[in-house]
Amino acid sequence: MRTLVWLLRALLFFTLFAFALNNSHEAVVRWFFGHEWHAPQVIIVLLAFGLGAAFGVLAMVPAWWRHRRAAQRIEPLPTAPTPAPEAPAVPYAAHQDGV
């Protein structure tokens, strides 16, 4: 499982790296009142993605706090130890109707 996670991380890294190499030409972001920002296109796209992700996380923080406070108010249920499952009394071969 750890190997699979590292392979997925490597795939994500190389995909983003190839994206960056293919989109390195200059782009212009035009703001209000004639302000312009010149930067490589990959920087603009990744910055927009990062700001969107950060905004999404910050928008979820109040709900997380509310759920956390509600979960802390709930009294945990006492847990009783569960007994181990017993072995079957009849062997498996006896259930096979002569097949």
N, C-alpha and C positions, 0 to 999 in steps of 0.2 A: 504494500500500500504506500509506503514512504517513497518507493521508487516511482510509482505512478504519479504521486503528487509532485515530485521533482521534475519528472518529464513534462507534466502540464505547465509547471512554472517556466521551464526552459522554452517550451513551445510559445508561451505567451511573450516571454522576453524577446525571442527571435522574431516573432511576428511584429511586435512593436518596433523593434530595431529596423526591420525591413521597411515598415511603414515610414519611419523617420528618414531613411535613406532615399525613399522614393518621393518624398514630399519636402525636400529641403529648399525649394525655390522660394523667393521672397513673396510675401503677400502683404496687403495693406488692410488695416482695420480703420474704417473712417468713423470717428466719433462725432458728437455734436459740435457745433460752432467751428468747424473746419479743422479740428484736431485729427491727426492721423498717427497710426502706429505701424511701423514697418518691422516685420519679423518673419522668420522662416514659417512656412505654413504649418509644419508639424508642431511647432511651439504653440501656435495659436490654437490648433485643434486640441492638443493635449492639455493646454491650460483651460480651455473651455470645458473639457471633460472633467478635469480635476476640480474646477470650481463648482460644476454641477453636482459631482459626487459629494463634495464637502457641504454644499447647501442642503442636499438630501439628508445627510447624516445629522446636520444641525437641526433640520426640521423635525427629525424623529426624536431628538433628545427629550423634549417635554413628555412625550408619550412613554418613553422608556422609564423616566423618573416616576411617572404616575403608576405604571405597572409594578415597578420595583417597590414603591411604598405600599401598594396594595398587597403584594406578595409577602412583605415583611409583617404586615398586620395579621395575616392568616396564621392560625396556630397549626404547626405541623402535626400530622396524624401519627400516633404511635405505630411503629412497625413491629410486627411479630415475626420471628424467624419462620421461614417456610420450610416444611419438611422436604427431604430429598425424595424424588420420585422412586417408587419401588420397581423392581425388575418384574417383567411379566411372569405369571405363574406357568403359562403354557409356552413351550418353545415355538419359535416362528414357523418352523417346518410343519408343525401340526395344523397350522391354519391354511395350508396350501391345498386342500382337496385333491391330493394325489397327482398334482401337476409336476 
